[in-house]
Amino acid sequence: MTKMNRYLKKHTEALVKDVGVEAACKLTGRSKATLGRYYSESDEHADRYMPLDAVASLEAASSFPHVTQALAEINGNALEVDTGRKGNASSVNSNVIALAQRFAMLMSEYNMSISDGVITISEAKRMLSETLELQKVLVEMKLHLEDETI
């Protein structure tokens, strides 16, 4: 499986988990097993990806457009997420605090992971999860700041 394929699978998994597996099943009309196959990295499921209608349904219910963001990044594009909320100074301040907390959590995770000189797959997954959360805060902060400039 290529790096790009794994990247898409990871973001598909993040999308399903963001919405919740049970809710994702209801929204897409697919079973847990089918959804699991969409983000499974095993060789037998390497060529299975979530259909676009299912991605659209899940991203409408999610807190972040995980798969759309991944597709944009793969193609060297940037995605601007419109949360529909107007920013204000307290929102930006909240974002700065959240950003500092998330970064501290990422660095803590890194420190624990590298302590034995090897970063395992599960440690890398935890750091990736923290990185994605950090990215969400940065996108939210960017939107708040853009609202302030209008």
DAZI-V610105 format. One record per residue. N is the residue number from 1. PHI is phi as a letter, one per 40 degrees, with the letter a starting at -180 (* if undefined). D_LAST is the distance of its C-alpha to the last C-alpha in whole Angstrom. Layout:
n=<N N>
phi=<PHI PHI>
d_last=<D_LAST D_LAST>
//
This chain:
n=<1 2 3 4 5 6 7 8 9 10 11 12 13 14 15 16 17 18 19 20 21 22 23 24 25 26 27 28 29 30 31 32 33 34 35 36 37 38 39 40 41 42 43 44 45 46 47 48 49 50 51 52 53 54 55 56 57 58 59 60 61 62 63 64 65 66 67 68 69 70 71 72 73 74 75 76 77 78 79 80 81 82 83 84 85 86 87 88 89 90 91 92 93 94 95 96 97 98 99 100 101 102 103 104 105 106 107 108 109 110 111 112 113 114 115 116 117 118 119 120 121 122 123 124 125 126 127 128 129 130 131 132 133 134 135 136 137 138 139 140 141 142 143 144 145 146 147 148 149 150>
phi=<* c c c c c c c c c c c c c c c c c c h c c c c c c c c g b c d c c c c c c b c c c d c b d c c b c c c c c d c c c c c c c c a c d c c c c c c c d c g b b b b c b c g b c c a d c c c c c c c c c c c c c c c c c c c c c d c c c d c g b b c c c c c c c c c c c c c c c c c c c c c c d c c c c c c c c>
d_last=<44 42 39 36 38 38 35 34 37 35 32 34 35 32 31 34 34 31 32 35 38 40 36 36 40 39 36 37 41 42 44 44 46 44 41 42 44 40 39 43 44 47 49 50 46 45 44 43 39 37 37 33 34 34 31 29 31 30 27 26 28 27 24 23 24 27 29 26 24 28 28 25 26 30 29 27 23 20 19 16 16 14 16 14 13 10 10 11 14 17 15 15 18 20 19 20 23 23 23 26 28 28 28 31 33 32 34 37 37 38 40 42 42 43 46 49 48 47 44 45 43 43 41 39 38 37 35 33 32 31 29 27 26 25 23 22 20 19 17 16 15 13 11 10 9 7 5 6 4 0>
//
